[in-house]
Structures are given as structure tokens and as C-alpha cells.
Amino acid sequence: MTDKHHSHGAHKKNNPLKELVFNIVIPSVILMKLSVPEYLGTVVGLLVALAFPIGYGIYDFIKVRSLNFFSVLGFLSTLLTGGIALFELDVEWLAIKEAAIPATIGFIVLISGLFGKPLLAKLLLNSLIFKIDLIYDAIAERGNSERFKQKINKANFILAMTFVFSSAMNYLLAKWIVTSPAGTVEFNEQLGEMTLISYPVIAIPSLLMLFGILFYVIKVITKLTALKFEQVLNAN
């Protein structure tokens, strides 16, 4: 009984609303409205704004007791943003940083496919979502193993391209919005605006692309196994 509950807790999913509030909404409001000299000031306002996503990341790690690659990159991205602002580096570095994080992920996804171990398979084809043994046995019985591998590599390539899209959009958005020198009130306000706008402009389209890839993978599985979606889905 204890192991079962422990396992369930270990795979507990994050709350998307909490992530949105602590990583996007609160930092944006602080940067845009409270970073003026009459309130927190530029440095304190920036530190308080960055404290929310960093604090939430630490809280989530303590709660889940595990690290994942994407969480680490997100944490690193927040620290780099703070470093660029506090050391008053050229704003070009902010645009480069915004593009570098998703570009790094996309590169890793692409390389994983080239080496025959697509990251997409590790992310989607797991026992938490699908009945893996049933799927691979059905594919093998129908002689579709090689075809399935090709389809998954194709989906993995598309996934890499979604991160390329995100990288390009992040860079363009940062160049377009954040034009004031780091360490100024205007920089903080523009950083908050960029953070807020990036959600509907970049995050939502990227999420829709991911859903499209998931739909494609499910369609491939059901077609090559001749099984229905309900049969391959792990409902436990």
C-alpha cells in the first residue's frame, strides 16, 4: 500500500495554473508595475520577480523529489536572466539567452534521433501512458518494427523543429521588446512585458504543435498495431 502511494506521488503532475502564476504572471506584474523607484526599485524589483520562479522550482523539486532536464534548463534560464540584468550586460545577451535554451533542447532532440535513440520515444512511449509491451509485440507480429522506427524518427525530427521555432521566436521577441539598457526601470518593465507576451505568442503555439505530434504518434501506433486507442492506453 505504501509503495503504491509513494509511486503515485512520485509521478504527480505539476499544476499548470500554479506554474503560470508563479513563472509568468507574478514576475511580470512585479517587473512592469513595482520596479519603479517609488516601490521596489530596479534591483530589488528584479530580484523579487526572479525569486518567484526560482522559489517555485525549488518547492517543486522538494515536493516531487526528482529533477528533469527541462526543469534544470528553466532554472538556469532564470538565473542567466538575473545575471544579465544585475551585471548590466548588453541586452543582445538576453536575446541570445532566450534563443539558446530552446535551441539547446532542439539540438539534443535532433541528435538523439540521429543516434537511433529518439528522445521523443523516451518522453511519450513509456508505461505511464501506453501499454508498451502490447504495442511492441503487436508491431513485431505484423512486421512493422522498421516502419514504426521510421515514423518515430520523423516525429522526433518534427519535435526538434518545434524547439527551433521557439528559439527563433524567443530571439525575435526579445529583440523587439527589450531595447533599454539592463539595470534600468525600462529594462525591467520590458522584461516583464516580454515574459507575459511570450506565453500566448510562443508557449501556446508550441503546445499545440506538441499536441499535434502526440496525435500523430497515437495514429501511427493504432495503424501499425491494428489496435484501438483504448487498447493501447494504460488506464491504470
N, C-alpha and C positions, 0 to 999 in steps of 0.2 A: 504493500500500500504506500509506504513511504517513498520507495523508488519511483513508483508511478507518478506521485505528485511532484517529486523532485524533477523528473524528466519533463513533466508538463510545464513546470516553472522555468526550466532551462530554455525551453523553446517559446516562451511567452513573447508575443509580438509587441513591438513598440506602439504607443498610442500616436497615430498620425496628427491628431489635433494638438496634443502636447508638444510634439516636435515642431509643428507650425508656429505655435505661440512662442515657445522658448527660443527657437532658432531664427525665426523671421520677424514676427510681429513686435515683440517686446524690444529686441535690439534696434529695429528700425525706428520705432517711436522714440526711444531714448536718443538715438543719433540725430534724428530730424528735429525733435522738439526740446530736448533737455540738455543739449551740448553747448548752448549759448552761455556767455559769461554770467548772466543773471541766475542761472540754475547750477548745473554741474561743472560747466566749463569743458573745453575740448578734450583734455587728457582724461579727467575723471569720467566724463560722459562716455568716452570711448572704452575705458576700462570696465565701467559698469555694464555697457552694452555687450561687450565681449564676454563678460562674466556669465551671462545667461546661457549661451550655447555651450560654453566650456563646462559650466556647472551642471547643465542638463546631461552632457556627455559623461561626466564623472558619475552622476547619480544613476544613469542608465547602466553604466559598467558595473557599479556596485550591486544593482538590482539583478542584472542578468548573469553577472559573474563570467562574462566572456567578451573577447574582443573580436571584431571582424575588420577586414581590410578597409571597407568603406567608412566605418566609424572612425578609424585611425586617420584616414585622409581628411575627413571632415574636421576632426580635431586639429590636425596640422594646418589646415587651411585657415581656421580661425586664428591660430597663433601667428601665422605668417601675416595675416591682415593687421593684427595688432602690432607686430614688429615693424611693418612698413609705415604705419601711422606714427608710432611712438618715436621711431628713428628719423621720421620725416624724409623718407626716401622719395625719389621721383615717382609720380603716380603711374608712370609706364610700368613699374614693377607690379602694381596692383593688377593691371590688365593682364600682364604675363602670368601672375599667380592664379588669377581667375581661370585662365585658359589651361594652365599646366595641370591642375588637378584632374579634370575630366579627360584631358589628353593622355595623362599617365594611365588612367583606368582603361581607356580605349586601346592604348598600346599593349597593355598586359592581356586584354581580352583577345586582341588580334594575334599576338604571339602564341597564346595558349592554343589557338586553333591551328596555327602553322606547325606546332609540335605535336599535333594529334590528341591534345587533351583540352578541348574547348571548355573554357570557364563556364559557358552557358549550361553545359551538361551538369556541372557541379552545382550550379545555382538552382536549376529547375528540376533536373532529373534526380530527385532524392526521395527517400522513403517517407518523408513528411507529407509530400504532395501526391506521389504516384506509387502504385504497386510495381516497383522496379523489376522484381524477378518475373512477374507475369508479363510485363511489357517485353523484356529482352528475350524471354522464352518464346513468346508469340512471334516476335520479329524473326528470330532464328529459324523457327519451324517453317515460316513462309519464305525463307531465303532472302530476306530483305535487310540483312545486317549491314552490308556495304552501302546500300541506298540510304538507310537510316543515318549512317555516319556522315554521308554527304549532305543530307538535309540539315543535320545538327550543325555541321561546319558552316553551312550557308546562313543559318540563323545566328550563329556566333559572330560571323562577319557583319551582319546587319546590326547586332548589338554593339559591336565596336564602332560602327558608323554613327550610332545614336550618341555616343560619347564624343565623337568628332564634331557632330552638330552642336552639342552642349558646349564644347570647348570654344568653337568659333563664336557662338552667340554670347558666351561669357566675356570673351575678349572685346567684342564689338560693343556690348552693353557697358562695360567698364570704361572704354574709351569715350563713349558717347556721354555718359552721365558724370563720371568723376573726372573733373578737369581742374579743380582747385588744388593748391599745394597741400601735402599732408601736414597735419598739425594745426590746421585752421578749422574754424567753425563750419565754413562752407564744405570742407572736405568731409567732415563727419555727417553733415546733412545729406550730401550727395551719396556717401557710402550707405546711409540708411535708405535713401531712395532706390539705389541700385539693388540692395538686398530685398526690398519689398517688391520691386518690379520683376526681379529675376524669377520669382515663383510662378506668376502667370505666363511670362514670356518664354521661360526656359524649362522650368521644372514640370509644368503640366504637359507641354508638347512631348517632352522626353518620356514622361509617364505613359502617355498614350501610345508612343512607339513601343515601349516595353510590353504593354498590354497586347499590342499587335503581334509582337514576337511570341508571346505566350500563346496566343490564339493559333499562330502558325505551327508551333511545336505540338500543341494538342491535336491539331488537324493531321499533322504528319503521323503522330502516334496512332491515332484511331484508324488512319488509312492503311498503314503498314502492318498493323496488328490484326485488323478486321474486328476489333473490339469497340464497344461503345465507350463513350467518355465515362459513364458511371462505373463501368467495369474496371477501368484503369486507375480511377481516382481512389486515393487512400482516404477513406472517410473516417478512419479510427482516430 
